[in-house]
């Protein structure tokens, strides 16, 4: 069942597209049976018009025939849901009472009825072509009866105009769709860049700042505060350097978001575990020599480990932590655990967990954070290995 509605087109915010119609009022229900009936009636009117051309009909003043067109247009304006039926009635009147030259008007109106039975030719291009060829065949038949050229048939102008309008509408909609697609691709690239920047800010700069805070708090009780202050200064300088690199990339949108040389999996023990050991946490690191990850997967594993160990330093209150990366079949399994207080009952979806989810999802992997057997937190990540 087809609902015929009066619609108005609106633009999407920030785009030139007018492809989104909003229904305002429901007019009439057009069932498939009604559409087929009107189509058959319109096709029959063309036959009637041809027969009346040969046999003649009832003669009426020509002015009455020409008044049919404005009357039909006015009727369609009042009852848009019944346009095919209105034109069919008008065409029937013209075809049955006309003779001689006036029948050309009836043929043209009947052709318009036949071609207008499709709800949206631009969405069904084949309907326009089928209607056009059928109309051309009808025009050819009439021309053969009268021995006249096709250029003299009003019917032909209706068919040509219909086909031209169909092609123009299809082209305009295709152009609007392609233009909107280009805008959406630009927006997607912009959002992806912002997401990458936010992730790098959190994973890199945020990690160093967190280390500074933790070391400063530990330095108050440390037997050697000078060493703690030196480590804080080193973390601060590293954070400033990485932040400056990110700002440079932010000023140049065409540049990829990256910070200096990407870290390697072999750097996990020195760059991530060692600072945690300075805070009194025993960290055990076990990494397979060949976990099967490419550069993107290895960087994701490093950043996930960085986030997990940062959370251990900030929230866990742990005395020991474990990092394990091994290959299991077609996946690389990363496990980071600690013996601290464990995950909260309702963990907040902060930037850290969101970044983990984005990185894992981008690679087609999976992850979960649960309570470690014996106490503490366990983060398990599965990443697909690189295809050889």
Secondary structure, 3 states (H helix, E strand, C coil): CEEEEEEEEECCCCCCCCCEEEEEEEEEEECHHHHHHHHHHHHHHHHHHHHHHHHCCCCCCHHHHHHHHHHHHHHHHHCHHHHHHHHHHHHHHHHHHCCHHHHHHHHHHHHHHHHCCCCCCCCCHHHHHHHHHHHHHHHHHHHHHHCCCHHHCHHHHHHHHHHHHHHHHHHHHHHHHHHHHHHHHHHHHHHHHHHHHHHHHHHHHHHHHHHHHHHHHHHCCCCCHHHHHHHHHHHHHHHHHHHHHHHHHHHCCCCCCCCCCCCCHHHHHHHHHHHHHHCCCEEEEEECCCCCCCHHHHHHHHHHHHHHHHHHHHHHCCCEEEEEEEEECCEEEEEEEECCCCCCCCCCCCHHHHHHHHHHHHCCCEEEEEECCCCCEEEEEEEECCCC
